Amino acid sequence: MFKSQNSKIRAIFASILILSIAAFLVDFGYLYNRVAYKIRLPQVQEIPFRLGLDLLGGTHLVYRADVAQIPDNERSSAIEGVRDVIERRINVFGVAEPNVQTAKTGNEHRIIVELAGIKDVNEAINMIGETPLLEFKEQNEIVQKLTPEQQADMDKFNKEAKQKAQNVLNRALRGEDFSALATEISGSNGEVGWLSSNQMTPEIYLAVEKLKAGAISKTLVEDQNGYNVIKLIDKRVVKEEGGLGLDKKEIKARHLLICYEGATGCENGLSRDDAWKKIEDLKQQATPTNFKSLVISNSTEPGATETRGNLGYFKFEDMVEPFSQVAFSQPVETISDIVETQFGFHLIYKEDERTLYEYNIARILVEDQTEADIVGLPDAWKNTQLTGKNLKHALVQFNPNDGSSEIKLEFDGEGKDLFSAITGRNVGKPVAIFLDGMPISIPTVNEAITSGDAVITGRFTTKESKLLAQRLNAGALPVPIELINQQTVGATLGKISVEKSVQASIIGLILVAIFMVVFYRLPGILAVFSLAIYGLIILAIFKLWPVTLTLSGLAGFILSVGMAVDANILIFARLREELNKGKILSIAINEAFRRAWPSIRDGNISTLLTCFVLINFTTSIVKGFAVTLALGVLVSMFSAIVITKVLMQLFISEKFENKKWMLRVSNK
């Protein structure tokens, strides 16, 4: 029986150890990756913390939605649709982790927008706009071409531009000051700054990589912008992140892809088993000499016949992780084993590997003219007169033949006439539905629809159909939003403040650890390990959830640490009482946890109930505090009741019966 009990404890301890290692990799993956890359171990995905406004700074906006004209039963859907559109608009601008919430104050519906990192309020307001815009567009088949006169003018302009650039290059090569020349031609000193290879046009990169620091290109560099005179000021090796001083690499490779049914972007693919058999057979045939021909004959990658699988040079983070792990670890001029990603099975032929450099360059650009400069770039879509103002409603329905979900559109009288005319002239062609300038659906017209009611079909899940209907309704419903509050929030914790806060936290934790060890001795040491594991787990949860970390959220986390310490103190105090009653060590440990549990449970449940109220009935800062505190309380209970108990059962054995001073209990 005791043997079985010990095996169970060891199994739980092993599980805790595995969980701790996984949490460490989530928390400090960047440290592991730096070492793993050097010794050719698999990499892990690095997950950043999601920082709130008060840590990162940004803009806080509050909008009031006018739902007076919306039926009561549709108001919630309309507000959620507006929230969704605003969030999508923000994402187009690349804002990291926007926080867009809806709230109801009395009879008012409000939308709260927090944009971390955006300090310009006007930029944020312009980004969001006012009312969602729904448009129906058809293909633009008009192709504009240059007239003979325009072609002649463009040729003359470009000839003069090239001659001007050549004169500038000659002057630079004769020793004239480059900055002065650049200022004369363009009004600035020409310094571009530090750029990596993928931040330059290929033509400029090929020129600068051959130059020495301080040198000027001997010939003009022509790219899509015009004629360039290039000077290399300096160059440096790019280092890997993490402080280990490793040179960052980029590699050149080709790949052969065999996709299968269910893989991302795979159409009419083989079954997974058949795809595996095929890639295995190709692996046996593949050599560096015949790899290109095998790609042309077999690869399912779109355009493989033209590209021959060429991926060019790329960095580790440019490809999906399983692909990069293999490609960067294999030697140059070798073909990999079979690699599986979400796109299918790959064979990788690594052609080259080189150290990644950054180049500090200056340039003088003399622009040329292109056809697009004169007649403009052709737009693939042109507007019709049908817009969201003509859409009465969009609803989800199910096809009676195959049960698939689809979206039905109901137009008003004017909209029906317009839609009938649009479909009549576009039979067999696509008609695009745009929301806020982005296409959300591009169905093909099978026949003219004279009824004016449209059905959007596709491979939609029910959830996707509901979301699309919501977006359409958001664009069609008259839900104006009015900005009623705007605020620029500075970063409360700058770099120095963050460093001081981290130092203070470390000092505080050290003092708590010293107190636990001095006052409770061996159990205190185990409690410190338990709290360390608690910290790893809770920080990993914050990253994976993800939880937006604000000052109040950090306060909730720190408070939960204190509650975790309190739980251990209750357990250890009860342990001393049980040992003073003369009970043997194993029984005393079990009794200590059993008797301390009701107090720990009741105290934490009351805290969780408070957190539940704050999460559901507040927003922003208070809600962030409640979320981190609730997560911390839940993990702290696991830490105290499971982790601490297992550590004590495993490391405080019967041999301490005569050494109870290690448990701060005198031997009698």
C-alpha positions in Angstrom: 0.0 0.0 0.0 2.8 2.4 1.0 4.7 1.5 -2.2 1.6 2.3 -4.3 1.2 5.6 -2.5 4.8 6.5 -3.1 4.5 5.7 -6.8 1.5 8.0 -7.0 3.3 10.8 -5.3 6.3 10.4 -7.7 4.0 10.4 -10.7 2.3 13.6 -9.6 5.7 15.2 -8.9 6.9 14.2 -12.4 3.7 15.8 -13.9 4.4 19.0 -11.9 8.0 19.0 -13.2 6.8 18.7 -16.8 4.2 21.4 -16.3 6.9 23.7 -14.8 9.3 23.1 -17.8 6.4 23.8 -20.2 5.6 27.0 -18.3 9.2 28.1 -18.3 9.4 27.6 -22.1 6.3 29.8 -22.5 7.6 32.5 -20.2 11.3 32.5 -21.3 11.1 30.9 -24.7 13.5 33.5 -26.1 16.2 32.4 -23.8 15.7 28.7 -24.6 15.7 29.4 -28.4 19.0 31.2 -28.3 20.6 28.2 -26.8 18.6 25.7 -28.8 19.6 27.3 -32.1 23.2 27.0 -31.2 23.1 23.3 -30.3 20.5 22.4 -33.0 17.5 21.7 -30.8 13.9 22.3 -31.8 12.7 25.9 -31.3 9.6 27.0 -29.4 7.2 29.8 -30.4 8.0 33.0 -28.5 4.8 34.6 -27.0 4.9 38.2 -25.9 3.0 39.7 -23.0 0.0 41.8 -23.9 0.5 45.2 -22.4 -2.3 47.6 -21.5 -2.4 51.4 -22.0 -0.9 52.4 -18.7 2.2 50.2 -19.4 2.6 50.9 -23.1 0.8 54.3 -23.4 -1.8 55.0 -26.1 -5.3 56.4 -26.8 -8.6 55.9 -24.9 -11.8 56.7 -26.8 -15.4 56.4 -25.7 -18.2 56.4 -28.3 -22.0 56.6 -27.8 -24.1 54.6 -30.3 -27.4 56.0 -31.5 -29.8 53.0 -31.6 -33.0 55.0 -31.5 -34.0 53.8 -34.9 -33.1 50.2 -34.3 -35.8 47.7 -33.0 -35.1 46.6 -29.4 -34.5 42.9 -30.4 -31.8 44.0 -32.9 -29.9 46.5 -30.8 -27.4 44.0 -29.3 -26.6 42.6 -32.7 -26.1 46.0 -34.2 -23.8 47.2 -31.4 -21.7 44.0 -31.6 -21.5 44.5 -35.4 -20.2 48.0 -34.9 -17.7 46.8 -32.3 -16.5 44.1 -34.8 -16.2 46.7 -37.6 -14.2 49.1 -35.4 -11.8 46.3 -34.3 -11.3 45.2 -37.9 -10.6 48.8 -39.0 -8.0 49.1 -36.3 -6.4 45.8 -37.3 -5.9 47.0 -40.8 -3.5 49.6 -39.4 -1.5 47.0 -37.6 -2.2 48.2 -34.1 -1.0 45.6 -31.6 -3.8 44.0 -29.5 -6.5 46.6 -29.6 -9.1 46.4 -26.9 -12.6 47.2 -28.1 -15.5 46.7 -25.6 -19.2 47.4 -25.5 -20.9 48.7 -22.4 -24.4 49.8 -21.5 -24.9 52.8 -19.1 -28.6 53.3 -18.4 -30.3 53.4 -21.8 -27.0 54.4 -23.5 -24.9 51.9 -25.5 -21.2 52.8 -25.5 -18.2 51.5 -27.3 -14.8 51.8 -25.5 -11.7 51.7 -27.6 -8.2 51.3 -26.1 -5.3 51.5 -28.6 -2.0 50.7 -26.9 0.9 52.4 -28.6 -1.2 55.0 -30.4 -0.3 58.5 -29.0 -2.0 60.6 -31.7 -5.7 61.0 -30.8 -6.6 62.3 -34.3 -4.9 59.4 -35.9 -7.0 57.0 -33.8 -10.2 58.9 -34.6 -9.5 58.9 -38.3 -8.6 55.2 -38.1 -12.0 54.3 -36.6 -14.2 56.6 -38.6 -17.9 57.0 -38.0 -20.4 54.7 -39.7 -19.6 51.3 -41.3 -19.7 51.4 -45.1 -21.1 48.5 -47.2 -20.6 48.5 -50.9 -21.3 46.2 -53.9 -18.8 46.3 -56.7 -18.3 44.7 -60.1 -15.2 43.9 -62.0 -13.5 46.8 -63.8 -12.7 45.7 -67.3 -11.6 49.1 -68.6 -7.8 49.1 -69.3 -6.3 52.5 -69.8 -3.2 52.8 -72.1 -0.9 55.6 -72.9 -1.5 57.7 -76.0 1.4 58.0 -78.5 2.0 61.5 -77.2 2.0 60.4 -73.6 4.4 57.5 -74.4 6.8 60.0 -76.2 6.7 62.4 -73.3 7.4 59.6 -70.8 10.4 58.3 -72.8 11.8 61.8 -73.0 11.4 62.4 -69.3 13.1 59.1 -68.4 16.0 59.7 -70.8 16.6 63.1 -69.1 16.2 61.6 -65.6 18.8 58.9 -66.4 21.3 61.6 -67.7 20.7 63.7 -64.6 21.4 60.7 -62.4 24.5 59.8 -64.3 25.8 63.4 -63.9 25.2 63.2 -60.1 27.0 59.8 -60.0 30.0 61.3 -61.9 30.2 64.2 -59.5 30.0 61.9 -56.5 32.8 59.6 -57.8 35.0 62.7 -58.4 34.8 63.3 -54.7 32.1 65.9 -54.2 30.4 65.8 -50.8 27.6 63.2 -51.0 25.4 64.9 -48.4 25.6 68.2 -50.2 24.8 66.5 -53.5 21.8 64.8 -52.0 20.6 68.1 -50.5 21.0 69.8 -53.9 19.0 67.1 -55.7 16.3 66.1 -53.1 16.4 68.6 -50.3 17.7 66.1 -47.7 21.1 64.6 -46.9 20.1 61.3 -48.4 20.8 59.1 -45.3 18.4 56.2 -45.2 19.6 54.5 -42.0 20.2 50.9 -41.2 18.4 48.4 -43.4 18.5 44.6 -43.7 18.4 42.8 -47.1 14.6 42.4 -47.1 14.1 46.1 -46.4 15.8 47.2 -49.7 14.8 46.6 -53.3 16.8 43.6 -54.7 18.7 45.9 -57.0 19.9 48.1 -54.2 20.9 45.1 -52.0 22.9 43.6 -54.8 24.8 46.9 -55.1 25.5 47.5 -51.5 26.6 44.0 -50.5 29.6 44.4 -52.9 30.6 47.8 -51.5 33.1 48.6 -48.7 32.2 51.0 -46.0 32.5 54.6 -47.3 32.3 53.5 -51.0 29.9 54.7 -53.7 28.4 52.4 -56.4 30.3 52.7 -59.6 27.2 52.5 -61.8 23.6 53.7 -61.4 21.3 51.4 -59.6 17.9 51.2 -61.4 14.9 49.9 -59.5 11.1 50.5 -59.5 11.6 54.0 -58.0 14.0 55.3 -60.5 17.8 55.8 -60.8 19.8 55.5 -57.6 23.3 56.7 -56.6 24.2 54.6 -53.6 26.8 55.1 -50.8 27.5 52.5 -48.1 28.3 54.3 -44.9 28.8 51.2 -42.8 27.6 47.6 -42.3 27.3 45.3 -39.3 26.3 41.8 -38.4 22.8 41.3 -37.0 22.8 39.5 -33.7 20.2 37.0 -32.4 18.0 38.4 -29.6 18.6 37.2 -26.1 22.0 38.6 -25.4 24.1 35.5 -26.3 25.9 37.3 -29.0 25.1 34.8 -31.8 25.2 35.9 -35.4 21.8 35.9 -37.1 21.6 33.7 -40.2 19.4 33.6 -43.3 19.3 30.7 -45.7 18.4 30.0 -49.3 16.4 26.9 -50.0 13.9 25.2 -52.4 11.1 22.9 -51.4 8.9 20.3 -52.8 5.3 20.2 -51.4 2.8 17.4 -51.5 -0.4 18.6 -49.9 -3.3 16.4 -48.8 -7.0 16.8 -48.1 -7.5 19.0 -45.1 -4.2 20.8 -45.4 -4.3 24.6 -45.6 -4.8 25.9 -49.1 -4.9 22.4 -50.6 -7.5 21.8 -53.3 -8.2 18.3 -54.7 -5.3 16.8 -52.7 -4.5 13.2 -52.0 -5.4 11.4 -48.8 -2.9 11.9 -46.1 -1.7 8.3 -46.4 -1.3 8.5 -50.2 0.5 11.9 -49.9 2.9 10.3 -47.4 3.7 7.4 -49.8 4.3 9.8 -52.6 6.7 12.0 -50.6 8.5 9.0 -49.4 9.0 7.8 -52.9 10.2 11.2 -54.0 12.6 11.4 -51.0 14.3 8.2 -52.3 14.7 9.7 -55.8 15.7 13.2 -54.8 19.3 14.5 -55.3 20.6 18.1 -55.5 20.9 17.6 -59.3 17.4 16.5 -60.0 15.5 18.4 -57.3 14.3 21.2 -59.6 12.9 18.7 -62.1 11.1 16.7 -59.3 9.5 20.0 -58.1 8.3 20.8 -61.6 6.8 17.3 -62.1 5.3 16.7 -58.6 5.0 19.8 -56.3 1.5 20.9 -55.5 2.6 24.4 -54.6 0.8 27.0 -56.8 3.3 28.3 -59.4 5.9 25.6 -58.6 6.4 25.0 -62.4 7.7 28.6 -62.7 9.5 29.0 -59.4 10.9 25.4 -59.2 10.3 25.6 -55.5 12.6 28.5 -55.0 12.1 30.3 -51.7 15.0 32.7 -52.0 16.8 33.8 -48.8 14.7 33.8 -45.6 15.1 34.2 -41.8 14.0 31.7 -39.3 10.9 33.6 -38.4 9.8 34.1 -42.0 8.6 30.5 -42.3 6.3 28.3 -40.2 8.2 26.8 -37.2 8.5 23.1 -38.2 9.8 24.1 -41.6 12.4 26.6 -40.3 13.6 24.2 -37.5 14.6 21.6 -40.1 15.9 24.0 -42.8 18.2 25.9 -40.4 19.6 22.8 -38.8 20.4 20.8 -41.9 23.8 21.3 -43.7 24.1 23.3 -46.9 23.6 21.3 -50.2 21.6 18.6 -48.5 18.0 17.4 -48.9 16.0 17.1 -45.6 13.9 14.3 -44.3 10.2 14.6 -44.8 8.8 17.7 -42.9 5.1 18.1 -42.1 3.5 21.5 -41.7 -0.1 22.7 -42.0 0.4 23.0 -45.7 1.4 19.3 -46.2 4.6 17.3 -46.6 7.8 19.0 -47.7 11.3 18.1 -48.9 13.8 20.9 -48.4 16.9 21.4 -50.4 19.2 23.9 -48.6 21.3 25.8 -51.2 23.1 28.4 -49.1 23.5 29.9 -45.6 24.9 33.3 -44.8 25.3 35.7 -42.0 22.6 38.4 -41.9 24.0 42.0 -42.2 22.4 45.4 -41.8 23.6 48.2 -44.0 23.7 51.9 -43.2 23.2 53.5 -46.6 22.7 56.9 -48.2 21.2 57.4 -51.6 20.4 60.0 -54.2 17.2 59.1 -56.1 16.3 60.6 -59.4 12.7 59.4 -60.1 11.6 58.2 -63.5 8.0 57.9 -64.8 6.0 54.8 -65.4 2.7 54.2 -67.1 0.9 54.0 -63.8 2.2 57.5 -62.9 0.4 58.9 -65.9 -2.8 56.9 -66.2 -2.9 55.6 -62.7 -3.1 52.0 -61.4 -6.1 50.1 -62.7 -8.6 49.2 -60.0 -9.8 45.6 -60.1 -13.3 46.7 -58.9 -15.6 49.5 -59.7 -18.4 50.9 -57.7 -22.1 50.3 -58.4 -24.8 52.5 -56.9 -25.8 49.6 -54.6 -24.6 50.2 -51.0 -25.5 49.3 -47.5 -28.3 51.9 -47.4 -30.3 49.7 -49.7 -29.9 46.5 -47.6 -32.8 45.9 -45.3 -31.5 42.8 -43.5 -29.0 39.9 -43.7 -29.9 36.6 -42.1 -28.4 33.1 -41.8 -30.4 30.3 -43.4 -29.6 26.7 -44.4 -29.6 25.2 -47.8 -32.4 22.6 -48.0 -30.4 20.4 -50.4 -27.2 19.9 -48.5 -27.8 21.6 -45.2 -24.9 24.1 -45.7 -25.2 27.6 -44.1 -25.7 30.6 -46.3 -26.6 34.3 -46.0 -29.7 35.8 -47.4 -29.8 39.5 -48.3 -33.0 41.5 -48.3 -33.0 44.8 -50.2 -35.4 47.7 -50.3 -37.3 48.7 -53.5 -34.5 50.7 -55.0 -31.9 48.1 -54.0 -33.9 45.3 -55.7 -33.9 47.2 -59.0 -30.1 47.9 -58.7 -29.3 44.3 -57.7 -31.3 42.9 -60.6 -29.5 45.1 -63.1 -26.0 44.3 -61.5 -26.6 40.5 -61.6 -28.1 40.7 -65.1 -24.9 42.2 -66.6 -22.5 40.0 -64.6 -23.8 36.4 -65.2 -20.8 34.1 -64.9 -18.7 36.9 -63.3 -18.0 37.7 -59.7 -19.7 40.6 -57.8 -17.8 41.7 -54.7 -19.2 42.8 -51.3 -17.0 45.3 -49.6 -17.2 46.3 -45.9 -15.1 49.3 -45.0 -13.1 49.0 -48.2 -12.3 45.3 -47.6 -13.9 42.5 -49.6 -15.8 40.2 -47.3 -17.3 38.0 -50.0 -16.8 37.6 -53.7 -19.6 35.3 -55.0 -20.0 34.4 -58.7 -23.3 35.3 -60.3 -24.9 32.1 -61.7 -28.0 33.8 -63.2 -29.8 37.2 -63.2 -31.7 37.7 -59.9 -34.8 39.7 -60.7 -36.4 39.2 -57.3 -33.8 41.4 -55.8 -33.0 38.9 -53.0 -29.5 37.5 -53.0 -28.0 34.4 -51.3 -24.3 34.3 -50.5 -23.1 30.7 -50.5 -19.7 29.2 -49.8 -17.9 26.8 -47.5 -19.1 28.7 -44.4 -19.4 27.2 -41.0 -22.4 28.3 -39.0 -20.2 30.5 -36.9 -18.7 32.1 -40.0 -22.1 32.7 -41.5 -23.4 34.4 -38.4 -20.3 36.6 -38.3 -20.7 37.6 -41.9 -24.4 38.4 -41.4 -23.5 40.5 -38.4 -21.0 42.4 -40.4 -23.5 43.0 -43.2 -26.1 44.2 -40.8 -23.6 46.4 -39.1 -22.9 48.0 -42.4 -26.5 48.3 -43.3 -28.1 49.4 -40.1 -28.1 53.2 -39.3 -26.0 53.0 -36.1 -24.1 56.3 -36.0 -21.5 56.6 -33.3 -20.6 59.8 -31.5 -17.3 60.4 -29.8 -18.0 61.6 -26.3 -14.6 61.2 -24.6 -11.0 61.1 -25.8 -7.8 60.8 -23.8 -4.2 60.3 -24.5 -2.6 58.0 -21.9 1.1 58.3 -21.3 3.0 55.2 -20.3 2.9 55.3 -16.5 5.9 53.0 -16.3 8.7 54.0 -18.6 11.8 51.9 -18.9 13.3 53.2 -15.7 10.1 52.7 -13.7 9.7 49.2 -15.0 13.2 48.3 -14.0 12.7 49.8 -10.5 9.4 47.9 -10.2 11.1 44.6 -11.1 13.8 45.3 -8.6 11.3 46.0 -5.9 9.4 42.8 -6.7 12.5 40.7 -6.6 13.5 42.3 -3.3 10.0 41.6 -1.9 10.0 38.0 -3.0 13.5 37.5 -1.5 12.3 38.9 1.8 9.2 36.6 1.8 11.5 33.6 0.9 13.8 34.5 3.8 10.9 34.8 6.2 9.4 31.5 5.1 12.8 29.7 5.4 13.7 31.3 8.8 10.3 30.9 10.4 9.3 27.5 8.9 12.7 26.0 8.0 12.4 22.9 5.7 8.7 23.4 4.9 9.5 27.1 4.2 12.2 26.0 1.6 9.6 23.7 -0.1 7.1 26.6 -0.1 9.6 28.8 -1.9 9.9 26.2 -4.6 6.2 25.9 -4.8 5.8 29.7 -5.1 8.4 29.7 -7.9 6.4 27.1 -9.8 3.3 29.1 -9.1 4.9 32.2 -10.7 6.0 30.2 -13.8 2.4 28.8 -14.3 0.5 32.1 -13.8 2.8 34.1 -16.1 2.4 31.4 -18.7 -1.4 31.6 -18.4 -1.2 35.4 -18.8 0.7 34.9 -22.1 -1.5 32.1 -23.4 -4.9 33.5 -22.5 -3.8 36.3 -23.4 -4.4 38.6 -20.4 -3.9 42.3 -21.0 -1.4 43.4 -18.3 -2.1 46.8 -16.8 -0.9 48.3 -13.5 -4.0 47.2 -11.8 -3.6 43.7 -13.4 -0.1 43.5 -12.0 -1.5 44.5 -8.6 -4.0 41.6 -8.8 -1.1 39.2 -9.6 1.0 40.5 -6.7 -2.0 40.2 -4.3 -2.6 36.6 -5.4 1.1 35.9 -4.6 0.4 37.1 -1.1 -2.7 34.8 -0.9 -0.6 31.9 -2.0 1.9 32.6 0.8 -1.1 32.9 3.3 -2.3 29.4 2.3 1.2 27.9 3.0 1.3 29.7 6.4 -2.1 28.2 7.3 -0.9 24.7 6.4 2.4 25.0 8.2 0.8 26.4 11.3 -1.6 23.5 11.4 1.3 21.1 10.8 3.0 22.3 13.9 -0.1 21.9 15.9 -0.5 18.3 14.7 3.1 17.5 15.4 2.9 19.0 18.9 0.0 16.6 19.6 2.5 13.8 19.1 1.2 12.5 15.7 3.7 10.8 13.3 5.0 12.9 10.5 3.0 11.4 7.5 -0.3 11.6 9.4 0.5 15.1 10.6 1.1 16.3 7.0 -2.2 14.8 5.7 -4.1 16.2 8.7 -2.5 19.7 8.3 -3.7 19.9 4.7 -7.1 18.5 5.5 -7.8 20.8 8.4 -6.3 23.9 6.7 -8.3 23.4 3.5 -11.7 24.7 4.7 -10.1 28.0 5.7 -8.2 28.3 2.4 -11.3 27.3 0.4 -13.7 29.7 2.1 -11.3 32.7 1.9 -10.5 32.1 -1.8 -14.1 31.5 -2.8 -15.2 34.8 -1.3 -12.4 36.4 -3.3 -13.4 34.6 -6.5 -17.1 35.7 -6.0 -15.9 39.3 -5.7 -13.8 38.9 -8.8 -16.8 37.4 -10.7 -18.9 40.5 -9.9 -16.1 42.9 -11.0 -15.5 41.0 -14.2 -19.1 41.0 -15.2 -20.1 44.5 -14.1 -17.0 46.6 -14.7 -14.7 47.4 -17.6 -11.1 48.4 -18.3 -8.8 48.8 -15.3 -11.0 47.3 -12.6 -11.9 44.3 -14.8 -8.2 43.7 -15.5 -7.5 43.7 -11.8 -10.3 41.1 -11.2 -9.2 38.8 -14.0 -5.5 38.6 -12.9 -6.6 38.2 -9.3 -9.1 35.4 -10.1 -6.5 33.5 -12.2 -3.9 34.0 -9.5 -6.3 32.7 -6.7 -7.1 29.6 -8.7 -3.5 28.8 -9.4 -2.5 29.6 -5.8 -4.9 27.0 -4.5 -3.4 24.5 -6.9 0.1 25.5 -5.7 -0.7 25.3 -2.0 -2.9 22.1 -2.0 -1.2 20.1 -4.7 2.4 21.3 -5.3 3.4 22.1 -1.7 1.7 18.9 -0.4 3.5 16.7 -3.0 6.9 18.3 -2.2 6.4 17.8 1.5 5.3 14.1 1.1 8.3 13.5 -1.2 11.0 15.3 0.7 9.9 15.3 4.3 10.2 11.6 5.1 10.1 9.6 8.3 13.8 10.2 8.9 12.8 13.7 10.1 10.9 12.2 13.1 13.9 12.7 15.2 14.9 16.0 13.6 11.7 18.0 14.1 13.7 21.1 14.8 13.9 21.2 10.9 10.2 21.6 11.0 10.4 24.2 13.9 9.0 21.7 16.3 10.9 20.6 19.4 11.5 16.9 20.0 9.8 15.6 23.1 
